[in-house]
């Protein structure tokens, strides 16, 4: 079962912001194929998606900075785990792809994977301090 | 590192949550310090010592192995 305390450090306002940014990014991705590739509107749309993602990163950093020292440590260790695991998975898949596995668009999946591994990392790391 | 936080907190009849509020940290952090699973940073250690009106070395003391390792290092110089 998912530990409900995992999200205690996040304010509902921040979570709402992240969900809105994710919805905005998805909506823009839905609109994008209707625009001509290489056109100014298409580039503007892609830039808007990047800005939304940058806002989520900045918001996450601010939220983590607002936590106490142990919670910060738990997040940093979880992020390190997520970073290493994502790198290992992407590189591992690259080798397997050369061996014949179907290709995966990591540009699209790397972020959700990193976030999922970050959450999993939180569950693992926080157990050490309980 | 060993500490006497649990005893001192109990002597004042404070809950972990109450102490956490006074220190500006989470209850989980207080629990982790009390159980020796987390050593606080120097600024937090000073805040704890000040709150209980003690010196920092009265609140925290190194484990036996740490003391031995320290004296061993000093002797090697």
N, CA and C atoms of all chains as a GROMACS GRO file, in nm:
protein
  621
    1UNK      N    1   0.084  -0.120   0.000
    1UNK     CA    2   0.000   0.000   0.000
    1UNK      C    3   0.087   0.125   0.000
    2UNK      N    4   0.045   0.228  -0.068
    2UNK     CA    5   0.123   0.351  -0.078
    2UNK      C    6   0.118   0.426   0.055
    3UNK      N    7   0.234   0.469   0.102
    3UNK     CA    8   0.243   0.543   0.227
    3UNK      C    9   0.186   0.684   0.207
    4UNK      N   10   0.079   0.714   0.280
    4UNK     CA   11   0.015   0.845   0.260
    4UNK      C   12   0.103   0.959   0.306
    5UNK      N   13   0.198   0.928   0.399
    5UNK     CA   14   0.286   1.033   0.450
    5UNK      C   15   0.384   1.080   0.344
    6UNK      N   16   0.397   0.999   0.240
    6UNK     CA   17   0.491   1.032   0.132
    6UNK      C   18   0.464   1.170   0.075
    7UNK      N   19   0.338   1.206   0.066
    7UNK     CA   20   0.301   1.332   0.002
    7UNK      C   21   0.273   1.443   0.104
    8UNK      N   22   0.298   1.416   0.231
    8UNK     CA   23   0.268   1.515   0.332
    8UNK      C   24   0.350   1.642   0.314
    9UNK      N   25   0.471   1.623   0.262
    9UNK     CA   26   0.560   1.739   0.248
    9UNK      C   27   0.516   1.830   0.134
   10UNK      N   28   0.428   1.782   0.050
   10UNK     CA   29   0.384   1.866  -0.060
   10UNK      C   30   0.255   1.938  -0.025
   11UNK      N   31   0.252   2.066  -0.054
   11UNK     CA   32   0.130   2.141  -0.028
   11UNK      C   33   0.029   2.109  -0.138
   12UNK      N   34  -0.101   2.111  -0.105
   12UNK     CA   35  -0.203   2.084  -0.207
   12UNK      C   36  -0.192   2.182  -0.324
   13UNK      N   37  -0.147   2.305  -0.292
   13UNK     CA   38  -0.131   2.407  -0.397
   13UNK      C   39  -0.025   2.364  -0.498
   14UNK      N   40   0.086   2.310  -0.446
   14UNK     CA   41   0.194   2.266  -0.534
   14UNK      C   42   0.148   2.147  -0.619
   15UNK      N   43   0.081   2.051  -0.555
   15UNK     CA   44   0.033   1.933  -0.629
   15UNK      C   45  -0.066   1.974  -0.738
   16UNK      N   46  -0.152   2.070  -0.704
   16UNK     CA   47  -0.247   2.119  -0.804
   16UNK      C   48  -0.173   2.183  -0.920
   17UNK      N   49  -0.069   2.259  -0.888
   17UNK     CA   50   0.012   2.324  -0.991
   17UNK      C   51   0.077   2.223  -1.084
   18UNK      N   52   0.131   2.115  -1.023
   18UNK     CA   53   0.196   2.010  -1.102
   18UNK      C   54   0.094   1.942  -1.194
   19UNK      N   55  -0.023   1.913  -1.138
   19UNK     CA   56  -0.127   1.847  -1.218
   19UNK      C   57  -0.172   1.937  -1.334
   20UNK      N   58  -0.185   2.068  -1.307
   20UNK     CA   59  -0.223   2.161  -1.412
   20UNK      C   60  -0.115   2.168  -1.520
   21UNK      N   61   0.012   2.170  -1.477
   21UNK     CA   62   0.123   2.175  -1.574
   21UNK      C   63   0.125   2.048  -1.658
   22UNK      N   64   0.101   1.933  -1.594
   22UNK     CA   65   0.097   1.806  -1.667
   22UNK      C   66  -0.019   1.806  -1.767
   23UNK      N   67  -0.135   1.855  -1.722
   23UNK     CA   68  -0.252   1.860  -1.811
   23UNK      C   69  -0.225   1.955  -1.927
   24UNK      N   70  -0.161   2.068  -1.897
   24UNK     CA   71  -0.128   2.166  -2.002
   24UNK      C   72  -0.032   2.107  -2.105
   25UNK      N   73   0.070   2.035  -2.054
   25UNK     CA   74   0.169   1.973  -2.144
   25UNK      C   75   0.100   1.869  -2.233
   26UNK      N   76   0.012   1.789  -2.172
   26UNK     CA   77  -0.059   1.686  -2.249
   26UNK      C   78  -0.151   1.750  -2.353
   27UNK      N   79  -0.220   1.858  -2.314
   27UNK     CA   80  -0.310   1.926  -2.407
   27UNK      C   81  -0.233   1.983  -2.525
   28UNK      N   82  -0.117   2.042  -2.496
   28UNK     CA   83  -0.034   2.099  -2.603
   28UNK      C   84   0.016   1.987  -2.696
   29UNK      N   85   0.051   1.872  -2.636
   29UNK     CA   86   0.097   1.759  -2.718
   29UNK      C   87  -0.016   1.708  -2.808
   30UNK      N   88  -0.138   1.722  -2.761
   30UNK     CA   89  -0.255   1.679  -2.839
   30UNK      C   90  -0.278   1.774  -2.957
   31UNK      N   91  -0.251   1.902  -2.936
   31UNK     CA   92  -0.273   2.005  -3.039
   31UNK      C   93  -0.160   2.003  -3.143
   32UNK      N   94  -0.039   1.972  -3.097
   32UNK     CA   95   0.081   1.983  -3.180
   32UNK      C   96   0.072   1.916  -3.318
   33UNK      N   97   0.021   1.792  -3.331
   33UNK     CA   98   0.019   1.728  -3.463
   33UNK      C   99  -0.063   1.804  -3.567
   34UNK      N  100  -0.154   1.890  -3.522
   34UNK     CA  101  -0.236   1.969  -3.616
   34UNK      C  102  -0.161   2.085  -3.677
   35UNK      N  103  -0.044   2.116  -3.624
   35UNK     CA  104   0.035   2.228  -3.674
   35UNK      C  105   0.148   2.177  -3.763
   36UNK      N  106   0.183   2.260  -3.859
   36UNK     CA  107   0.286   2.219  -3.955
   36UNK      C  108   0.423   2.212  -3.887
   37UNK      N  109   0.496   2.104  -3.916
   37UNK     CA  110   0.629   2.087  -3.856
   37UNK      C  111   0.721   2.198  -3.906
   38UNK      N  112   0.800   2.257  -3.818
   38UNK     CA  113   0.894   2.362  -3.855
   38UNK      C  114   0.830   2.500  -3.856
   39UNK      N  115   0.699   2.509  -3.838
   39UNK     CA  116   0.632   2.639  -3.839
   39UNK      C  117   0.651   2.709  -3.703
   40UNK      N  118   0.634   2.843  -3.706
   40UNK     CA  119   0.651   2.921  -3.582
   40UNK      C  120   0.553   2.878  -3.472
   41UNK      N  121   0.424   2.858  -3.505
   41UNK     CA  122   0.332   2.814  -3.399
   41UNK      C  123   0.371   2.682  -3.334
   42UNK      N  124   0.426   2.591  -3.416
   42UNK     CA  125   0.467   2.460  -3.362
   42UNK      C  126   0.585   2.476  -3.265
   43UNK      N  127   0.679   2.565  -3.305
   43UNK     CA  128   0.793   2.591  -3.216
   43UNK      C  129   0.747   2.659  -3.088
   44UNK      N  130   0.652   2.753  -3.103
   44UNK     CA  131   0.600   2.824  -2.984
   44UNK      C  132   0.533   2.726  -2.888
   45UNK      N  133   0.462   2.632  -2.946
   45UNK     CA  134   0.394   2.531  -2.865
   45UNK      C  135   0.495   2.443  -2.789
   46UNK      N  136   0.600   2.402  -2.863
   46UNK     CA  137   0.705   2.320  -2.800
   46UNK      C  138   0.774   2.398  -2.688
   47UNK      N  139   0.797   2.529  -2.714
   47UNK     CA  140   0.862   2.614  -2.613
   47UNK      C  141   0.771   2.625  -2.490
   48UNK      N  142   0.640   2.636  -2.513
   48UNK     CA  143   0.546   2.646  -2.400
   48UNK      C  144   0.551   2.520  -2.316
   49UNK      N  145   0.564   2.404  -2.380
   49UNK     CA  146   0.576   2.278  -2.306
   49UNK      C  147   0.702   2.277  -2.219
   50UNK      N  148   0.812   2.327  -2.279
   50UNK     CA  149   0.939   2.332  -2.204
   50UNK      C  150   0.928   2.426  -2.085
   51UNK      N  151   0.858   2.539  -2.104
   51UNK     CA  152   0.841   2.635  -1.994
   51UNK      C  153   0.760   2.572  -1.880
   52UNK      N  154   0.655   2.498  -1.916
   52UNK     CA  155   0.574   2.431  -1.813
   52UNK      C  156   0.658   2.332  -1.733
   53UNK      N  157   0.743   2.258  -1.805
   53UNK     CA  158   0.829   2.160  -1.736
   53UNK      C  159   0.930   2.231  -1.646
   54UNK      N  160   0.984   2.342  -1.695
   54UNK     CA  161   1.080   2.418  -1.614
   54UNK      C  162   1.012   2.470  -1.488
   55UNK      N  163   0.887   2.510  -1.501
   55UNK     CA  164   0.812   2.559  -1.384
   55UNK      C  165   0.794   2.448  -1.280
   56UNK      N  166   0.769   2.327  -1.328
   56UNK     CA  167   0.753   2.214  -1.236
   56UNK      C  168   0.885   2.186  -1.163
   57UNK      N  169   0.996   2.192  -1.239
   57UNK     CA  170   1.128   2.169  -1.177
   57UNK      C  171   1.155   2.275  -1.070
   58UNK      N  172   1.133   2.403  -1.108
   58UNK     CA  173   1.156   2.512  -1.013
   58UNK      C  174   1.069   2.498  -0.889
   59UNK      N  175   0.943   2.462  -0.910
   59UNK     CA  176   0.850   2.444  -0.797
   59UNK      C  177   0.896   2.332  -0.706
   60UNK      N  178   0.942   2.222  -0.766
   60UNK     CA  179   0.988   2.107  -0.686
   60UNK      C  180   1.108   2.147  -0.600
   61UNK      N  181   1.201   2.222  -0.660
   61UNK     CA  182   1.320   2.265  -0.586
   61UNK      C  183   1.280   2.352  -0.468
   62UNK      N  184   1.186   2.444  -0.492
   62UNK     CA  185   1.141   2.533  -0.384
   62UNK      C  186   1.075   2.455  -0.272
   63UNK      N  187   0.994   2.356  -0.309
   63UNK     CA  188   0.925   2.275  -0.207
   63UNK      C  189   1.027   2.197  -0.124
   64UNK      N  190   1.126   2.137  -0.191
   64UNK     CA  191   1.227   2.059  -0.119
   64UNK      C  192   1.309   2.150  -0.027
   65UNK      N  193   1.338   2.271  -0.073
   65UNK     CA  194   1.414   2.364   0.012
   65UNK      C  195   1.337   2.401   0.138
   66UNK      N  196   1.206   2.393   0.130
   66UNK     CA  197   1.123   2.429   0.246
   66UNK      C  198   1.110   2.316   0.348
   67UNK      N  199   1.163   2.199   0.316
   67UNK     CA  200   1.152   2.085   0.408
   67UNK      C  201   1.261   2.091   0.515
   68UNK      N  202   1.248   2.012   0.621
   68UNK     CA  203   1.354   2.011   0.721
   68UNK      C  204   1.469   1.923   0.673
   69UNK      N  205   1.579   1.925   0.749
   69UNK     CA  206   1.704   1.865   0.697
   69UNK      C  207   1.694   1.714   0.672
   70UNK      N  208   1.621   1.640   0.756
   70UNK     CA  209   1.609   1.496   0.733
   70UNK      C  210   1.524   1.468   0.608
   71UNK      N  211   1.414   1.541   0.594
   71UNK     CA  212   1.329   1.520   0.477
   71UNK      C  213   1.404   1.556   0.348
   72UNK      N  214   1.484   1.663   0.356
   72UNK     CA  215   1.566   1.700   0.239
   72UNK      C  216   1.661   1.587   0.204
   73UNK      N  217   1.724   1.532   0.307
   73UNK     CA  218   1.819   1.422   0.285
   73UNK      C  219   1.750   1.303   0.219
   74UNK      N  220   1.630   1.271   0.269
   74UNK     CA  221   1.555   1.159   0.211
   74UNK      C  222   1.525   1.186   0.064
   75UNK      N  223   1.484   1.308   0.033
   75UNK     CA  224   1.455   1.342  -0.107
   75UNK      C  225   1.581   1.334  -0.193
   76UNK      N  226   1.693   1.386  -0.142
   76UNK     CA  227   1.817   1.384  -0.222
   76UNK      C  228   1.861   1.241  -0.249
   77UNK      N  229   1.852   1.155  -0.148
   77UNK     CA  230   1.890   1.015  -0.169
   77UNK      C  231   1.796   0.947  -0.268
   78UNK      N  232   1.666   0.978  -0.256
   78UNK     CA  233   1.568   0.920  -0.349
   78UNK      C  234   1.593   0.970  -0.491
   79UNK      N  235   1.628   1.099  -0.503
   79UNK     CA  236   1.657   1.154  -0.637
   79UNK      C  237   1.783   1.090  -0.696
   80UNK      N  238   1.883   1.066  -0.611
   80UNK     CA  239   2.006   1.001  -0.658
   80UNK      C  240   1.976   0.860  -0.707
   81UNK      N  241   1.891   0.789  -0.632
   81UNK     CA  242   1.851   0.654  -0.673
   81UNK      C  243   1.778   0.658  -0.806
   82UNK      N  244   1.685   0.753  -0.817
   82UNK     CA  245   1.605   0.766  -0.939
   82UNK      C  246   1.695   0.799  -1.059
   83UNK      N  247   1.789   0.890  -1.037
   83UNK     CA  248   1.882   0.930  -1.143
   83UNK      C  249   1.963   0.810  -1.192
   84UNK      N  250   2.019   0.736  -1.097
   84UNK     CA  251   2.103   0.622  -1.133
   84UNK      C  252   2.021   0.512  -1.200
   85UNK      N  253   1.901   0.484  -1.144
   85UNK     CA  254   1.817   0.377  -1.198
   85UNK      C  255   1.769   0.411  -1.339
   86UNK      N  256   1.733   0.539  -1.361
   86UNK     CA  257   1.688   0.579  -1.494
   86UNK      C  258   1.802   0.565  -1.595
   87UNK      N  259   1.920   0.611  -1.554
   87UNK     CA  260   2.038   0.598  -1.642
   87UNK      C  261   2.065   0.453  -1.676
   88UNK      N  262   2.058   0.367  -1.575
   88UNK     CA  263   2.085   0.224  -1.596
   88UNK      C  264   1.980   0.163  -1.689
   89UNK      N  265   1.854   0.201  -1.668
   89UNK     CA  266   1.746   0.146  -1.751
   89UNK      C  267   1.759   0.191  -1.897
   90UNK      N  268   1.786   0.322  -1.916
   90UNK     CA  269   1.797   0.376  -2.052
   90UNK      C  270   1.917   0.313  -2.124
   91UNK      N  271   2.030   0.308  -2.055
   91UNK     CA  272   2.150   0.250  -2.116
   91UNK      C  273   2.130   0.100  -2.141
   92UNK      N  274   2.071   0.034  -2.041
   92UNK     CA  275   2.046  -0.109  -2.056
   92UNK      C  276   1.954  -0.137  -2.174
   93UNK      N  277   1.853  -0.053  -2.187
   93UNK     CA  278   1.761  -0.072  -2.300
   93UNK      C  279   1.830  -0.045  -2.433
   94UNK      N  280   1.922   0.053  -2.433
   94UNK     CA  281   1.995   0.083  -2.558
   94UNK      C  282   2.072  -0.040  -2.606
   95UNK      N  283   2.134  -0.111  -2.511
   95UNK     CA  284   2.207  -0.234  -2.547
   95UNK      C  285   2.110  -0.340  -2.599
   96UNK      N  286   1.997  -0.354  -2.528
   96UNK     CA  287   1.898  -0.455  -2.567
   96UNK      C  288   1.834  -0.420  -2.702
   97UNK      N  289   1.821  -0.289  -2.727
   97UNK     CA  290   1.763  -0.244  -2.854
   97UNK      C  291   1.853  -0.288  -2.970
   98UNK      N  292   1.984  -0.277  -2.946
   98UNK     CA  293   2.078  -0.320  -3.050
   98UNK      C  294   2.069  -0.471  -3.072
   99UNK      N  295   2.026  -0.540  -2.967
   99UNK     CA  296   2.013  -0.686  -2.978
   99UNK      C  297   1.879  -0.727  -3.040
  100UNK      N  298   1.792  -0.628  -3.061
  100UNK     CA  299   1.666  -0.662  -3.129
  100UNK      C  300   1.539  -0.622  -3.058
  101UNK      N  301   1.550  -0.562  -2.939
  101UNK     CA  302   1.430  -0.519  -2.867
  101UNK      C  303   1.367  -0.398  -2.939
  102UNK      N  304   1.233  -0.382  -2.935
  102UNK     CA  305   1.172  -0.267  -3.002
  102UNK      C  306   1.218  -0.134  -2.940
  103UNK      N  307   1.234  -0.030  -3.023
  103UNK     CA  308   1.281   0.099  -2.970
  103UNK      C  309   1.176   0.168  -2.882
  104UNK      N  310   1.223   0.246  -2.788
  104UNK     CA  311   1.134   0.322  -2.698
  104UNK      C  312   1.170   0.470  -2.710
  105UNK      N  313   1.068   0.557  -2.717
  105UNK     CA  314   1.092   0.700  -2.723
  105UNK      C  315   1.120   0.752  -2.582
  106UNK      N  316   1.249   0.749  -2.542
  106UNK     CA  317   1.284   0.786  -2.405
  106UNK      C  318   1.260   0.933  -2.376
  107UNK      N  319   1.264   1.016  -2.481
  107UNK     CA  320   1.237   1.159  -2.460
  107UNK      C  321   1.103   1.181  -2.395
  108UNK      N  322   1.009   1.092  -2.427
  108UNK     CA  323   0.873   1.104  -2.374
  108UNK      C  324   0.858   1.033  -2.240
  109UNK      N  325   0.928   0.921  -2.224
  109UNK     CA  326   0.907   0.835  -2.108
  109UNK      C  327   1.006   0.855  -1.995
  110UNK      N  328   1.117   0.924  -2.024
  110UNK     CA  329   1.220   0.939  -1.920
  110UNK      C  330   1.167   1.014  -1.798
  111UNK      N  331   1.091   1.120  -1.822
  111UNK     CA  332   1.040   1.201  -1.710
  111UNK      C  333   0.943   1.123  -1.620
  112UNK      N  334   0.838   1.065  -1.678
  112UNK     CA  335   0.748   0.988  -1.591
  112UNK      C  336   0.820   0.876  -1.517
  113UNK      N  337   0.918   0.814  -1.586
  113UNK     CA  338   0.994   0.707  -1.523
  113UNK      C  339   1.075   0.760  -1.404
  114UNK      N  340   1.141   0.876  -1.425
  114UNK     CA  341   1.221   0.934  -1.317
  114UNK      C  342   1.134   0.970  -1.197
  115UNK      N  343   1.017   1.026  -1.224
  115UNK     CA  344   0.927   1.064  -1.114
  115UNK      C  345   0.878   0.940  -1.039
  116UNK      N  346   0.842   0.836  -1.116
  116UNK     CA  347   0.796   0.711  -1.053
  116UNK      C  348   0.908   0.650  -0.967
  117UNK      N  349   1.031   0.654  -1.020
  117UNK     CA  350   1.144   0.598  -0.943
  117UNK      C  351   1.178   0.687  -0.823
  118UNK      N  352   1.156   0.817  -0.837
  118UNK     CA  353   1.176   0.910  -0.724
  118UNK      C  354   1.080   0.873  -0.610
  119UNK      N  355   0.954   0.851  -0.646
  119UNK     CA  356   0.854   0.814  -0.545
  119UNK      C  357   0.891   0.679  -0.481
  120UNK      N  358   0.932   0.584  -0.566
  120UNK     CA  359   0.972   0.452  -0.514
  120UNK      C  360   1.094   0.469  -0.422
  121UNK      N  361   1.185   0.557  -0.463
  121UNK     CA  362   1.305   0.584  -0.383
  121UNK      C  363   1.268   0.641  -0.247
  122UNK      N  364   1.168   0.729  -0.245
  122UNK     CA  365   1.122   0.788  -0.117
  122UNK      C  366   1.075   0.679  -0.022
  123UNK      N  367   0.999   0.585  -0.078
  123UNK     CA  368   0.947   0.475   0.006
  123UNK      C  369   1.061   0.391   0.063
  124UNK      N  370   1.163   0.369  -0.021
  124UNK     CA  371   1.276   0.286   0.023
  124UNK      C  372   1.362   0.360   0.125
  125UNK      N  373   1.400   0.484   0.091
  125UNK     CA  374   1.496   0.558   0.175
  125UNK      C  375   1.435   0.593   0.311
  126UNK      N  376   1.308   0.634   0.312
  126UNK     CA  377   1.249   0.679   0.439
  126UNK      C  378   1.239   0.566   0.541
  127UNK      N  379   1.236   0.441   0.495
  127UNK     CA  380   1.230   0.328   0.587
  127UNK      C  381   1.354   0.322   0.676
  128UNK      N  382   1.466   0.370   0.622
  128UNK     CA  383   1.591   0.366   0.698
  128UNK      C  384   1.584   0.456   0.823
  129UNK      N  385   1.502   0.560   0.814
  129UNK     CA  386   1.496   0.657   0.925
  129UNK      C  387   1.372   0.640   1.012
  130UNK      N  388   1.296   0.532   0.992
  130UNK     CA  389   1.174   0.513   1.072
  130UNK      C  390   1.201   0.428   1.195
  131UNK      N  391   2.602   0.841   1.686
  131UNK     CA  392   2.613   0.928   1.802
  131UNK      C  393   2.500   0.899   1.901
  132UNK      N  394   2.534   0.898   2.030
  132UNK     CA  395   2.430   0.876   2.132
  132UNK      C  396   2.376   1.012   2.174
  133UNK      N  397   2.250   1.014   2.217
  133UNK     CA  398   2.196   1.141   2.268
  133UNK      C  399   2.093   1.111   2.378
  134UNK      N  400   2.062   1.216   2.453
  134UNK     CA  401   1.970   1.201   2.566
  134UNK      C  402   1.839   1.272   2.538
  135UNK      N  403   1.807   1.286   2.413
  135UNK     CA  404   1.690   1.365   2.374
  135UNK      C  405   1.560   1.306   2.429
  136UNK      N  406   1.546   1.176   2.418
  136UNK     CA  407   1.420   1.113   2.462
  136UNK      C  408   1.395   1.136   2.612
  137UNK      N  409   1.502   1.118   2.693
  137UNK     CA  410   1.487   1.137   2.838
  137UNK      C  411   1.453   1.282   2.871
  138UNK      N  412   1.523   1.373   2.807
  138UNK     CA  413   1.501   1.515   2.836
  138UNK      C  414   1.361   1.559   2.792
  139UNK      N  415   1.318   1.505   2.680
  139UNK     CA  416   1.184   1.538   2.631
  139UNK      C  417   1.078   1.482   2.727
  140UNK      N  418   1.100   1.358   2.770
  140UNK     CA  419   1.005   1.295   2.862
  140UNK      C  420   0.999   1.371   2.995
  141UNK      N  421   1.116   1.420   3.039
  141UNK     CA  422   1.121   1.496   3.165
  141UNK      C  423   1.035   1.622   3.157
  142UNK      N  424   1.024   1.677   3.040
  142UNK     CA  425   0.941   1.798   3.023
  142UNK      C  426   0.798   1.765   2.981
  143UNK      N  427   0.773   1.636   2.969
  143UNK     CA  428   0.639   1.589   2.932
  143UNK      C  429   0.595   1.642   2.796
  144UNK      N  430   0.690   1.647   2.704
  144UNK     CA  431   0.659   1.692   2.568
  144UNK      C  432   0.641   1.569   2.480
  145UNK      N  433   0.549   1.579   2.387
  145UNK     CA  434   0.537   1.474   2.286
  145UNK      C  435   0.643   1.500   2.178
  146UNK      N  436   0.666   1.399   2.093
  146UNK     CA  437   0.761   1.420   1.983
  146UNK      C  438   0.714   1.534   1.892
  147UNK      N  439   0.582   1.538   1.871
  147UNK     CA  440   0.526   1.642   1.785
  147UNK      C  441   0.546   1.781   1.843
  148UNK      N  442   0.532   1.790   1.976
  148UNK     CA  443   0.549   1.919   2.043
  148UNK      C  444   0.695   1.966   2.031
  149UNK      N  445   0.786   1.872   2.056
  149UNK     CA  446   0.928   1.907   2.044
  149UNK      C  447   0.961   1.946   1.900
  150UNK      N  448   0.905   1.871   1.806
  150UNK     CA  449   0.929   1.900   1.664
  150UNK      C  450   0.883   2.043   1.632
  151UNK      N  451   0.767   2.081   1.684
  151UNK     CA  452   0.715   2.216   1.660
  151UNK      C  453   0.808   2.322   1.717
  152UNK      N  454   0.862   2.296   1.836
  152UNK     CA  455   0.952   2.394   1.900
  152UNK      C  456   1.084   2.407   1.823
  153UNK      N  457   1.126   2.296   1.760
  153UNK     CA  458   1.253   2.298   1.686
  153UNK      C  459   1.235   2.336   1.539
  154UNK      N  460   1.112   2.336   1.494
  154UNK     CA  461   1.086   2.369   1.353
  154UNK      C  462   1.124   2.257   1.258
  155UNK      N  463   1.110   2.132   1.305
  155UNK     CA  464   1.136   2.016   1.219
  155UNK      C  465   1.014   1.924   1.224
  156UNK      N  466   1.019   1.816   1.146
  156UNK     CA  467   0.907   1.722   1.146
  156UNK      C  468   0.918   1.625   1.265
  157UNK      N  469   0.806   1.562   1.299
  157UNK     CA  470   0.806   1.463   1.407
  157UNK      C  471   0.897   1.345   1.370
  158UNK      N  472   0.898   1.313   1.241
  158UNK     CA  473   0.983   1.203   1.193
  158UNK      C  474   1.131   1.231   1.222
  159UNK      N  475   1.170   1.357   1.209
  159UNK     CA  476   1.310   1.394   1.234
  159UNK      C  477   1.343   1.376   1.382
  160UNK      N  478   1.251   1.421   1.469
  160UNK     CA  479   1.274   1.404   1.614
  160UNK      C  480   1.285   1.255   1.647
  161UNK      N  481   1.196   1.175   1.592
  161UNK     CA  482   1.199   1.030   1.617
  161UNK      C  483   1.329   0.969   1.568
  162UNK      N  484   1.375   1.008   1.449
  162UNK     CA  485   1.498   0.952   1.393
  162UNK      C  486   1.619   0.990   1.477
  163UNK      N  487   1.618   1.112   1.532
  163UNK     CA  488   1.730   1.153   1.618
  163UNK      C  489   1.726   1.073   1.749
  164UNK      N  490   1.608   1.061   1.808
  164UNK     CA  491   1.595   0.989   1.936
  164UNK      C  492   1.638   0.843   1.924
  165UNK      N  493   1.605   0.783   1.812
  165UNK     CA  494   1.638   0.641   1.795
  165UNK      C  495   1.780   0.621   1.741
  166UNK      N  496   1.852   0.730   1.720
  166UNK     CA  497   1.990   0.722   1.674
  166UNK      C  498   2.005   0.688   1.527
  167UNK      N  499   1.896   0.700   1.452
  167UNK     CA  500   1.904   0.667   1.309
  167UNK      C  501   1.949   0.786   1.226
  168UNK      N  502   1.946   0.902   1.288
  168UNK     CA  503   1.990   1.022   1.216
  168UNK      C  504   2.064   1.115   1.312
  169UNK      N  505   2.181   1.159   1.270
  169UNK     CA  506   2.257   1.258   1.348
  169UNK      C  507   2.224   1.396   1.294
  170UNK      N  508   2.177   1.486   1.381
  170UNK     CA  509   2.137   1.618   1.330
  170UNK      C  510   2.258   1.700   1.284
  171UNK      N  511   2.229   1.800   1.202
  171UNK     CA  512   2.335   1.892   1.161
  171UNK      C  513   2.378   1.974   1.282
  172UNK      N  514   2.491   2.041   1.271
  172UNK     CA  515   2.541   2.121   1.382
  172UNK      C  516   2.441   2.232   1.421
  173UNK      N  517   2.386   2.307   1.325
  173UNK     CA  518   2.288   2.411   1.365
  173UNK      C  519   2.168   2.353   1.441
  174UNK      N  520   2.118   2.237   1.396
  174UNK     CA  521   2.003   2.177   1.465
  174UNK      C  522   2.044   2.125   1.603
  175UNK      N  523   2.163   2.068   1.611
  175UNK     CA  524   2.213   2.019   1.740
  175UNK      C  525   2.224   2.135   1.840
  176UNK      N  526   2.270   2.250   1.794
  176UNK     CA  527   2.278   2.368   1.881
  176UNK      C  528   2.139   2.414   1.923
  177UNK      N  529   2.044   2.409   1.829
  177UNK     CA  530   1.906   2.450   1.862
  177UNK      C  531   1.849   2.358   1.971
  178UNK      N  532   1.876   2.228   1.957
  178UNK     CA  533   1.827   2.131   2.056
  178UNK      C  534   1.890   2.160   2.192
  179UNK      N  535   2.022   2.178   2.192
  179UNK     CA  536   2.092   2.203   2.318
  179UNK      C  537   2.039   2.331   2.384
  180UNK      N  538   2.022   2.434   2.304
  180UNK     CA  539   1.974   2.563   2.358
  180UNK      C  540   1.833   2.547   2.416
  181UNK      N  541   1.750   2.471   2.347
  181UNK     CA  542   1.611   2.452   2.392
  181UNK      C  543   1.606   2.386   2.530
  182UNK      N  544   1.699   2.293   2.553
  182UNK     CA  545   1.700   2.224   2.681
  182UNK      C  546   1.797   2.288   2.782
  183UNK      N  547   1.857   2.398   2.744
  183UNK     CA  548   1.947   2.469   2.834
  183UNK      C  549   2.070   2.389   2.870
  184UNK      N  550   2.117   2.311   2.775
  184UNK     CA  551   2.237   2.228   2.799
  184UNK      C  552   2.348   2.267   2.702
  185UNK      N  553   2.469   2.216   2.733
  185UNK     CA  554   2.578   2.230   2.636
  185UNK      C  555   2.562   2.120   2.533
  186UNK      N  556   2.612   2.143   2.414
  186UNK     CA  557   2.593   2.046   2.305
  186UNK      C  558   2.659   1.911   2.340
  187UNK      N  559   2.772   1.915   2.410
  187UNK     CA  560   2.840   1.790   2.445
  187UNK      C  561   2.768   1.714   2.557
  188UNK      N  562   2.676   1.782   2.626
  188UNK     CA  563   2.595   1.714   2.726
  188UNK      C  564   2.476   1.643   2.659
  189UNK      N  565   2.441   1.692   2.543
  189UNK     CA  566   2.327   1.634   2.469
  189UNK      C  567   2.370   1.517   2.382
  190UNK      N  568   2.484   1.535   2.318
  190UNK     CA  569   2.530   1.434   2.221
  190UNK      C  570   2.670   1.386   2.259
  191UNK      N  571   2.690   1.256   2.246
  191UNK     CA  572   2.825   1.203   2.268
  191UNK      C  573   2.853   1.094   2.166
  192UNK      N  574   2.978   1.087   2.120
  192UNK     CA  575   3.010   0.986   2.019
  192UNK      C  576   2.999   0.845   2.074
  193UNK      N  577   2.969   0.751   1.987
  193UNK     CA  578   2.966   0.609   2.027
  193UNK      C  579   3.109   0.566   2.062
  194UNK      N  580   3.121   0.455   2.133
  194UNK     CA  581   3.252   0.407   2.176
  194UNK      C  582   3.348   0.392   2.058
  195UNK      N  583   3.300   0.331   1.949
  195UNK     CA  584   3.385   0.307   1.832
  195UNK      C  585   3.435   0.437   1.772
  196UNK      N  586   3.343   0.540   1.769
  196UNK     CA  587   3.381   0.669   1.712
  196UNK      C  588   3.492   0.732   1.795
  197UNK      N  589   3.481   0.718   1.931
  197UNK     CA  590   3.584   0.776   2.018
  197UNK      C  591   3.718   0.709   1.993
  198UNK      N  592   3.714   0.576   1.979
  198UNK     CA  593   3.837   0.499   1.955
  198UNK      C  594   3.898   0.541   1.822
  199UNK      N  595   3.811   0.553   1.720
  199UNK     CA  596   3.860   0.591   1.587
  199UNK      C  597   3.925   0.729   1.592
  200UNK      N  598   3.862   0.820   1.669
  200UNK     CA  599   3.916   0.956   1.678
  200UNK      C  600   4.053   0.957   1.743
  201UNK      N  601   4.065   0.887   1.857
  201UNK     CA  602   4.193   0.888   1.927
  201UNK      C  603   4.299   0.816   1.843
  202UNK      N  604   4.255   0.714   1.768
  202UNK     CA  605   4.347   0.643   1.680
  202UNK      C  606   4.402   0.734   1.572
  203UNK      N  607   4.316   0.819   1.518
  203UNK     CA  608   4.358   0.912   1.413
  203UNK      C  609   4.456   1.013   1.470
  204UNK      N  610   4.423   1.060   1.593
  204UNK     CA  611   4.509   1.160   1.655
  204UNK      C  612   4.649   1.103   1.679
  205UNK      N  613   4.650   0.975   1.723
  205UNK     CA  614   4.778   0.912   1.754
  205UNK      C  615   4.863   0.888   1.630
  206UNK      N  616   4.797   0.872   1.517
  206UNK     CA  617   4.870   0.841   1.394
  206UNK      C  618   4.940   0.964   1.337
  207UNK      N  619   4.895   1.085   1.382
  207UNK     CA  620   4.955   1.207   1.326
  207UNK      C  621   5.097   1.231   1.372
   0.00000   0.00000   0.00000
